[in-house]
Amino acid sequence: MKLIAIADVHVSAKLPYAPRGYDRIEAETLPALYRVIRYASKNKIKHILMLGDFFDSISISPSEFRVLKLFVAAAAKHGIQLISIAGNHEIDESSTAIAHNMAGLDCKKRSFSLKIDGITICAIDFCRSLSAFKLPLTQLIKKTSPPRILIAHQAVEGAWFNKIKSINGIPKDWFSNKGIIGKNFAYCLFGDFHRSQPLPFNSGIYVGNLTQNDFKDEGNQPQFIVLDCKTMKTKAIASKAPTFNTMSITKDSIEFEKPRGKCYIRIKASGPKAFIRSLNIEAIRTELKEQYDAITIMIEPPTITDKHTSRTKAKTGIRKETSDEELVTTIIKKDQPPLIPTKILYDYGIKHLKAAREQQQ
């Protein structure tokens, strides 16, 4: 038996960077979802696991809800069962999960289990604390028998959320052969972190995001995962969703990973004033348009790194070589926060750090 897992679709009618008249839901999200259905049908896979954050917000617009209805209808047409859990973007302050209010999805509130061809699927919604996660985990283990597969939407200690390493979450040792997860589950499939990567002790995998939504997802492969339940090995299948790509131009080099297929391109130039003035950005933009299937090409304001700018930075009391990411990550590590996705902490920290810098200048 094989299963398909998708995660972090983040369906939203308000996705950034769309040019005027361009509907990202119709042009990007739905085609990626239909590709999953076609692959499942062609390969006679009858179960799709939805690992949370199908929606980007609990406030769902009619156009966003339509995506789920179309996905459910397409799955039903091919005799495919959808098994869903809620991610952190889909749970309100009272811990009510919107994923459990849609007909056609096989799911229950908070946590549940079901057996498919002798394999027990144990599912847990996103939990805001380690204790809140451990309780349903322990209950599921007591109520079910192996072999089990765990599906969840959680942060894991030491895992990477894009370019940021998590310093909090489910402890690594839980995934070892002697840990509560490792000794009780044959495999784990996790959502939440958009960068696909193995879980500790090769106990499972972060599925990664089905679609990229902005430049924070740059470098991730938009994909879904096929799990062979006999061998407990996975195969990544490209969803062919558009990717985000940055061309970083400095006096000494150009860094640019050439995109394949439809893409968004951002041009970032930095260096001395004389170098910035020498660049013909519009010519670069025209050349990129000719070479790649770019939906849009953005130009970020250049970063000037002359002596005057260096002196201004020195007055703020912040070392030139210390990035915002390093500062915020250091603060997060020092404060030892509860189980919260690192992205939320990072975004919150960066927002207030930038505000403080603007006041100082």
N, C-alpha and C positions, 0 to 999 in steps of 0.2 A: 504493500500500500504506500502511496505517496500523498503528501499534503503540500498545499501552497500557502505561504505566509506573506502577507503584505503589511506594511506599517507606515504611519506618518504621512498620509496622503495630504492632510491639512487642506481639505476643500474649503475654498473661500472665494467669494465674488470680489474681494478687495485685495487680491494679490498685487504687489507692487510691480513697477516696470513695464506694465502692459501699454503699448502705444494706443493712441486713440482709435476706437472702433475695433479693437482686438479683444476677444473674449477668451481669457486663459482657461476657463472651465471647459468650454467647447473645444478649444484648439489643443489643450495639453492634458487636462485631468481625465476627461472621459475617454480619449483614445488610449491612455495608459491603462485605465481600468478594463476597457474592452479587450486589450491585448492579454491581460491576465485571464479573462474568461475564455478567449480563443485558445490560449495555450492549455488551459485546464481541459477544455472540451476535446482538443486534438489528442492530448495525451491520456485521456480517460481518467482524469483526476477529479474526484467528486466532492472534495472538501477544501474550502479556502478559509484560512485563519486570518482575521482582521485584528491586528495587535495594537489598536488604539490610535487616537488622534486622526481618525478619518476626517473629522471636521476640525477647523482651526479655532472655533469658538462655540460656546453653548448658545449664543444668539445666532440661530440659523435662518438665513433668508430663504425664500421660496426657491430661488435658483440653485442654492446650495443643497437644499433638501431633495430637489429633483435629481441630483447626481446619485444620491443613495437609492432613491426609488428605481432609477434606471439600472443601477448596478444589481440591485436585488432582483429585478425583473429578468435581466440577462442571465443571472445565475440560475434562476428558477427554470428558465427556458431550456437550459442545458442539463437540468437535474443536478445542479451543484449546491451543496449546503454551505451557507455562510455562518461562520462561528466568530462572534465578535466580543471584544472586551473594550472598556472605556479607557482612554488616555487622559492625561492631566488637562488637556484642552477641552475635554468633554464632561468634566465633573464640576458642578457648581459648588457654592460654599456649604451647602447642606449634604455634600457628597452624593448627590443624585446624578446618576450617569445617563446622559441622553441616549447613549447607544442601546439602552434596554427598552426604549419606547418605540421601536420600529418593527412593524410586522415583517417577517421574512428573515430576521436575524435570529440565530439560535444562541441565546444568551440569557442570563438571569442576573439579578442584582448582586453586586459586590464580588462574588466568587461562585464557581460552579464546576462540575465535572461531567463528562460524557464519554462513553466508550465507543470507539470506532474500530471495527475489525480486531478486537482484542487489545487495542491500545487505549489507555485512559488519558484523555485530555483534561488537564487541570488548569483552570483559567482564573486569573485574579485581576480585577480592575486596578487602575493606578491608586496607590495609597500614599498619603502625605507623610507618613512616618514609618520607621522601621518596625515598630511594634504593631502598627495597623496592618502591615504586610505579613508579619510573622503569624498572626492569629489565624487568618484564613488559610495560610500555607500549611500550618500544623493540622488544622481541621480537615483539609483535603487529603493529607497524607493518611490520617486515621480512617477516613471514610472510604478510601479507594485502595486498590491493589495494583502492584506493578504488572507490566511495564507502564510507566507514566511519562507523559510529555508535559512540561510546564510552559504555559504562555502567560506573559506578563508585560507590563509597560512601566518600567522602573529604572532608576539610576543605579549603576553598579560602581562600586569603589574601584578607581583606577581605569575605568573605561573612558573613551574619548568622545565628547560631544563636539563633533567637527574638529576644531583645532584646540579645544579646551579639554584638559584632563580633569575628570571628576575626582574630587578628594573626599566625597561622601557618597553614601548610598548603601546598597546591600554589600556586606563585607565579602571580600574575596574568598575567605576560607569557607564560606557557606557552600561554595561550589566544588570543594575538594571531595575526594572519595569518602571522607569522614564527616563532611559537612551536611547540614540538614537538607540542602538541595541536591548536592552531588550524590549522596548515597540513596536518595529516594526517587530520583528522576533520571530516565535514560537520556533525555535531551531537553534543552531549554530554548525557546524562541522568544526573544525580547524585542519590544518596540521602545520608543522614546528617543534614543540617541540616533541621529540620522546617519552617522558614519558606520557602515557595516564593519563588524569586527568580531572575533571570537570572544566568548565569555571566558572567565578564568577557568583554568584546568581543562580547556577544550570541552566544557560541559554543554556548550550550545553556541548560539550566535545572536548578535544584534542584527536584525534583518536589514536595517537601513531604510531610507525613504524611497517610496515608489516614484515620487516626483520631487524635483528641486523647486523651492519657492522663492529663494533670493540668494544673494551672494554669500550668506552664511553657510549655505550648503555646497559651496564651490569645492570641487575635488571629490565629492561623493559620486558614486555610480548610481543613478536612478535605477532601481531594480526590485524584483521580488525573488523569493527564495522557494525552492522545491526541496522538500525533505523526504528522503527515502526511509521509511520507518523500519525496514529490515536491516539496513546497514547503519542507520542514524548518520548518514552523510548528506550534505546539502549541496545544491547547485544554484548559482546565481544566474538569473535571467534578466537581461537588460529590458527595461520598460520602454526605452527609446523616447523618454520624455526630454524636453529641452534642458540644456545645462547652462550654468552660469560660469563665465570665464573672464578673468582679469588680465589685462596686458599691463604689466608694471614696467615703466621705462625710467631708467636712471642714466646718469652720465656714463656708467661703466657697463651696463647690461640691459637686456630686455628679457623679462620672464613672461612666458605665455605658453600655456598648454593648449595646443591646437584643438578646437572643438570638433566633434563629429555630429552631424545632423543639425537640427535647429538649436539655436543658442542665443543667449544674451551676452553681450560683451561690454566690459567696462575698461576704459583707458585711464590709468593712473600714472602721472608723471611727477617726478620729484628730483630736486637737485638745485644747483646754483641758478641765480636769476638768468645769467647769460645762456646757460644750457636750456632752460625752459623756453626762453625767447627764441631760441634757434629751432625749436620743434615746429613742424608743420602738422599740427594735430588733425586738421581737416583732411589733409592728404592721407594720413595714416588711417583715418576713419573710412575714407573712400576705398582704400585698398582692402581693408577688412571686409567691407560690404561686398566687394567683388569676389573675395576668396571663400567666404563662409556664409552659411544660411542663417544670418543674424536677424532675429526678430526686432531687435533694437540695439543700438550702440550708444553707450553713455560716456560722457567725459567728466571725470571728477576734477574739481579745481586743483591746480598743481600745488605741490608742497615745496615751498622755497626753503632751502637749507643754507642760506648765506650766514655771514658772521652776525649781522644784526639780529636775525631770527634766533640764533644760538644764544645771544646775550639776553634776549627777552625770555627765552625758556629758562635760563639760569635764574632769573628773578623769581620765578614761581616756586623755586625750591625743589623741583622735580628733576632728577637726573635725566640727561638727554637719552641715555641708552636704555632706560626703563620704559617699557611699553605700557599702555593702559591695561592690557590683558595681564601682564606680570604683576602690576600693582593690585588689581582687583583679586586675582587668584591668590596672592599673598595674604590679603585681608581675609578672604573666605577661609583659607587654611588656618589662619590664626584664631578666628572666631569659632571654629568647629560648629557649623550650623547643623540643624536637623536635616532629615532626609528631604531635600528639595532639589529638583533638577538644576544642575549647575548653570544651565543657560539662563534661568530666571534670575539667579543670583548675579550672574555676570552682567546681564543686560541692566539690572537695577543698579549695580555698582558703577558701570560705565556711564550711565545717565547722570548720576549725581557727581561723579568725578569730573565729567566735562563741565557741568554747571559750576562746580567749585573753581575750576581753572579759569573759566570766563570771568568770574568775579575777581579773581586775583589779577587778571590782566587789565 
